[in-house]
């Protein structure tokens, strides 16, 4: 009887031990298979970063074939602080989420606006830039308020906050394009009365296109640009949160603005219109 009781107690104890070990083992296995964790990135010596290739001054390729821009500078700094090389993966606006979820990239630094819809399918790290929707049109026939778009054609880039904002406007005919290059070419070719996109780079675009102006500088609520990370990748998310917070406090983004954005904006745009303050409260 005592032997049977001893065996029963031993079996129960063994079962509880196995139950306690399984979650830890599962977590370890998950970490080992996460190719975008900080440890995995450091082990292979490369971080794969999604960027734009046709969106100056944020991410573009110059005539010499060199990548330039505000987001590119951030990518380089992240690579430096991780101690790894940066591998750039060029994306369009509507392929940013898929690039993360299909494991083509570890992180997205492609002027990625934080929205509630996107937060359902990916994670966003701390923001590093402020933005709102703007509307650009010809100076000879300017659009200066939203009501002027009624009955007109409006160009947007697929996968952007401008598309989301205007697709519910029944009185406006929305034309959707796959890339930044395509949408701006469509505007210059007169296919629509105006184009809507993030105001920050519309300010830059009109400086080099004197026949156009940002007639509507702000539409909708103020929004933020942040690094995009695959949902559940807490290792890289936590590291990036700390990195952005540190870079903000150290004035990195103010320097990035001066080096990569200031020359492209008009005199009415200041660093504080784009860059978060050094003492920004990331907990809100």
N, C-alpha and C positions, 0 to 999 in steps of 0.2 A: 504493500500500500504506500509506504514511504517513497519507494523507488518510482512508482507511478506519479505521485504528487511532485516529486523532484523533477521528473521529465516534463510534466505539464508546466511547471514554473519556468523551467529552462526554455521551453518552446515559446512561451509568452514573452519572455525577456528578449529572446532572439528576434521575434517578430517586431517588437517595439524598436529594437536597434536598427533593423532594416528600414523601418518606416522613417526613422530620423535621418538615416543616411541618404535615402532616395532623393529628397529635395535638393540637398547639397550637390549630389552627383549630377542631377539634372541641370542645375544652375551652372556647374563646371562644364558640362558637355555643351550647353548653350553658348557659354563664353568662348569655348574652344572653336565653335563653328561660326562665330560672328567674325567675318572677315573684315568688318569695318570698325571693330573695337580698337581702342587706343593701342593695346598691346599687339594686336594683329598688324596694325598700320606700322608700328615701330619695327616689328619683326621683319616685315617685307621691305621696309625702308622707303615706302612710297605712299602718299595720300592722293586719292583720285578726286579731283575737284571739278564739278560742273560749272561752266562759265559761258557767257555769251561771247560770240566772235564778231558781232556786227553792231555793237552798241557803245560807241564812244559817248562819254568818257568813262564808262563803267567796265566794259570788257570788250576789247576789239583787237584785231591783228593789224599792225601797221604795214607799210610798204616793204619794210625789211623782213617781214614775217615774224616780228616779235610781238608777243602779247602785252598789252598795255591796259591801264585803267585802275579805277578805285577798288573794284573787287579783286583785281589781279594782285594789287599790292597787299591786300588782306590775305589772299591765298598764300603768297610768298612768306608772309610773316608767320602764318599758322604752320607752314612747312618747316620754317626755321626753328620755331619754338618746340615743335615735335621732334626735331632732329631728323627729318626725312625730306626726300625730294617731292616735288609737286608734279603730278601728271594731270594735265588739263584735258577735260572732256567737253567738247563744244556741244551746246544744247540750244534748242528753241524754247520759247516761253512755255508751250504746251507739253514739252517732253521732260520738264524738270522733275516732276513727281515720279514719273515712270523710271527715270534714270536712277533715282534712289531705290525704289521698290524692286527693281530688277537687278540691283547690286552692280550697276555699271559705274556708280560713283559712291564715294563715302560721304560727301558733303556737297551741298549746292551753294555756290556764291555767285548767283546770277540775278542780281537785283530782285530778290525774291520777297514779295510783299506778304506779310503775315495776314491770313484771313481765317475766320472760323471754319470755313469749308475745307481749306487745306489742312488745318489742324486735326481734322478727322482722320486723315490718311498719312500724315507725316508729323514729325516733331520739329519745332523751331527753337533754336537757341536764343540767347539774349539778342535784342536788336542792336544795330549799329548805325541806323540812319532813319530819318523821318521823310515821309512822302505823302502825296495826295494825288488825285486824278486831275489832270489838266487837259485843256482842249486847244489845239493849234489850228489856225486857218490863215488864209491869205490876208495880207494887210489891206488889199483893195476891196475885200468883202469880208470883214472880220466878224467872227462869232464871239460875242462878249458875254452872253448869258445863255443858260441852258434852253430857255424857251425858243430861242432862235434856231435850234436844231430840229424843231417840229417840222415834219414834211421833207426833211433833208436826209442825205446819205452821210453816214459817219463811219470812218475807218477805225478798226481796233485790231490788236494783236491777239490771236487765240491764246487762251490760258492766262490772261491778265485780269487784274481787278477792273480795268476799264470795260472789258467784255462783260464781266459779271454785272457791273453797274448799269450798263446801257441795254443789255439784251431784254430787259423787262419793259423798256420804254416803247410802247406800241406805236407812237407817232414818229419814231425815228427808224430809218432803214440802216441796219448795222451791217457793214461789210467786214468780214473776218479774214485775216491773213496769217500765214504760218510763221513769218519771220519779221524782224524789225526792218530789214532791207526792203522786203516786199511791201510792207505797209507804207513806208515813207515814199517809195517809188509810186505807189498808187495815188498818194496825195499830190505829188508833183505832176502826175499825169492827168490830174483833174477828175479822178473817178468818184470823188466825193467832196462835199463842202468843207469837211473838217476831219481831224484825227484826234482821238482821245488816248491818252496813255499816262504813265507816271509823270507828274509835272517836272520832277527834277531833271530828267534828261530831255524833256521838251524845251526847257530853258536853254540847255546846251545846243540842241539841234537848231533852234531859230537864230542863234548867234552866227551860224555859218550859212544860213538861208534867209537872207535879208528881206525877201518878199513875204515872209510869214511872221506871225506873232502868236504868243500864247495869250489869246483873248480871255480865256477863262483859266485863271491860275490855280483855283482850288475848287474841287467838287467832292461832296461826300465828306466823311469823317477823316481826320488825320490818321495815317497808317504808318507802319514801320517795316523796314527791310531787315531781314535776319537770315542767318545761315539755316538751311534746311537739312535735316538729318532723318534717316529712316526711323520710323516709329519702333520703339523698343530698344534702340541702340543707346542705352543709358550711359555707357562708358564714354562714347564720343560726345554725347550731349552734355554731360557734366563737365568734361574737359573744355568744351567750346564755350560753355556758359562762363567759366572762370576766365578763359582767355579773352573773350570780348569785354568782360567787366574790367580786367586788368588793362587792356589796351585803351579802353575809354578813359580810365583814370589817369593813365600815363600820357594822354594826349596824342596817341597814335593816329586817331581818325581826323583830328584837326590838321596834322601834318599831311595825312593822305589827301585831305580836301585841298590843301594849298598846292600839293604836287600834281594832283590829277584832275581836280574839278574846277578850281577857281578860274583858270584861264579860259574855260569853256562857258562860263556863266557871265551874264551881264552884271553891271555895277549894282543893280537893285537886289541881287541875291548875295546873302552873307553866309558864312560858315554855320552860324547858329540856325539858319533855315533848314540845314541839311543834317548837321552833325549833332549827336546827343551831348549834353553838357557833361563835363568830367565828373560831376557829383550826381549824375542821373540815378534815380531810384529804380533799380532793376526788379525790385520786389512788387511793384505795382502792376 
